[in-house]
Amino acid sequence: MSRHVDEAQPYAKLDAKTRRKLLDQRRMSYRRAIESYAEQRLLQQELSDYPELIAANYLAAAQALEPRSARPGR
């Protein structure tokens, strides 16, 4: 059996309008996932052009997470 027929079976007992709506929702979910992945790759590529920014962000985040000791009073 083809994959298309196997995936359509859960929707077989629904009316055409509901089945079309569910398939459209599934298709849009897949499309959003692809767009998100593409945006993430583009951002990674842009960040890799500036490795010093990655290092600076890492250092800033590491310093923000360090517990600060209390300063002695004067």
N, C-alpha and C positions, 0 to 999 in steps of 0.2 A: 504494500500500500504506500501511496505517496504521503509525504509529510503534510501536505496541504489538507488532505482528507482527514488525517489523524487529528490535526489541530482543530478542524471545524466540527468534529463530532460532539464536543461538549455543548455546542450551540445548536445542534440539530433539532431539538424539541422546542426551541423558542420561535416566536413569530419573526418575520423578516425584518421588521423595524428594530426590534430589540436586538436581534442577532447582529444587524449592521452597526448599531450603536456600540455594542460590546467590542466588535472587531475594530471599529474606529478608535475606541478608547485604548485598546491594546496597541494599535498601530501608532497612535500619538505618544504613548508611553515609550515605545521603542525609539521613536524619532527623538524625543526629549533626551533619552539616554545617549543616543549618538551625538546630539548637539553638545551635551554636557561633556562628553568624552573629548570631543573636538576642541571645545573651549579650554579644557584642562590641559590638553597637549600644547595648545598655542601659548598658554600662560607659562608652562614649563619651558617651552622653547625661548620665550622672551626673557625669562629669568636666567636661563643658562647663558645668555649673552652678557650678563652682568654678575659674574661670580662674586665680586666684592660686595654687592648688595645682599646676596645670600649669606655671606659671612657676617656682615654687619647686623642683619636681622637675627641671625642665630645668637650672636653675642648679646644683643639687646634683650632677647627673650630669656637667655640663660641668666642674665643679671636680674631681670624682673622676677625670676623664680627663686633666686637665692634669698634665704632669710636674712634680714638685716639685723645687725647687732645694735643694741641701744648705745647711743653716744653718751660718753661721760659728761656729767654736768660741769659747768664752769663756775 
